[in-house]
Amino acid sequence: MSARAGIVVTGTEVLAGRVRDRNGPWLADRLSELGIDLAHITICGDRPADVEAQLRFLTSEGVDLVVTSGGLGPTADDLTAEVVGRFQGRDSIVDEELERRIAAVVEPLLKRWRGLDQAAIEASARKQATIPAGADVLGPAGTAPGLVVPPADGRAGPTVLVLPGPPRELHATWHEAVASETFGAAVAGRSRYEHRMLRLIGIPESEIAETLRVGEERIDGLDTLEVTTCLRRGELEVAVRYEPPAEPAWEGLLALVRERHAPQLFSDDGTSVDEQVATLLRESGATVAVAESCTGGELAGRLSGPAGASAYFAGGIVAYADEAKTSLLDVDPALIARHGAVSPQVASAMAAGAVRRFGASAAVAVTGVAGPGGGTEEKPVGYVCFAARLADERELARDLVIPGERAEVRDRSTTLGMHVLRRLLLGAPAPT
């Protein structure tokens, strides 16, 4: 059986919705990469009783690991380390070496801001250096250290990883936590869950449901796979989780999906369309430009997001108004008058203009009616036109009606724009 874990995100500001939780999803991905089964994610406020209640709940669920985030700072409500230590049956001690390290981090601030209360700063350093006896100390990446806290000798229960709340600090201490002997001991002897992801475009969930029904008849052990589907940004994600003995069943399912949905399957290794486009551009040495209307720069954001994007992303133009399309992308005003700003013809002209304007190897353009107003019977809300074009004038185009509210239309349009570009770079037909 694989190791099981629970995550406790602490912070009244997160619980109240004032701050969006980024740590829970990030930690879930990291646990998945390690093959650890995530049983629960909980969010609670800063009250010690609430934090302890989450620890009791997860212990009752039989998890091997609990990962907490937040509550490690210098203020009065930062009590996670104290609560965890008490829960694990460990006394609190002051780690003098850790206190010196925290003081060294704070010292430049004291020199820069001479009005700071030095006694208060020293007291906060001591507070953050007060840890459960026997805990492994991680970092600190800021002033707050992370901790790996096993149960006291003779006590049963999970090992608790106590990580800082700021994402940058949490990320840094996580890798140190995983490398610790205490973490390794908590998951020793457990099997590893395998996680696989298939990504498809242009297919409803019902089609995959039918494929799974076929698989029940054709694949031995299909019921040993945990299969979940999720529609996101117009793509269908099929997540599969299983323990090592079920590998043949996974291979059978993958073969069946390839057999039945080859045109729609664009990723059988979990890579996203963004990652695939970036790889295609880097490996070919091509550059790409963007011409956008209804997506308002979101497509440029997706293309320029990966590290190293400057090697292939030439630039983008958000030509929302008709005048911008004509002046910035050299779209013929007569073309707009004849076909309308939202038309395959104008999308093609926008892509051609972006190639010329940036001297790029390729360009992708999108224009549409995002809503909620502006639709007509011929071009309703959600009607979007795409064009991807190479410098040698080869082109791929697609137009369709995307259902949903304005934000969803824009988001899905951005994703489809990436897919049209990917298909052009591969020499494949446009996505359906």
Secondary structure by P-SEA (a helix, b strand, c coil): ccccbbbbbbcccccccccccaaaaaaaaaaaaacccccbbbbbcccaaaaaaaaaaaaaacccbbbbcccccccccccaaaaaaaaabbbbbbaaaaaaaaaaaaaaaaaacccccaaaaaaaaaaaaccccccccccccccbbbbbcccccccbbbbbbbbbccaaaaaaaaaaaaacaaaaaaaccbbbbbbbbbbbccccaaaaaaaaaaaaaccccccccbbbbbbcccbbbbbbbbcccaaaaaaaaaaaaaacccccccccccccaaaaaaaaaaaacbbbbbbbccccaaaaaaaacccccccccccccccccaaaaaaaccccaaaaaacccccaaaaaaaaaaaaaaccccbbbbbbcccccccccccccccbbbbbbbcccccbbbbbbbbbccaaaaaaaaaaaaaaaaaaaaacccccc
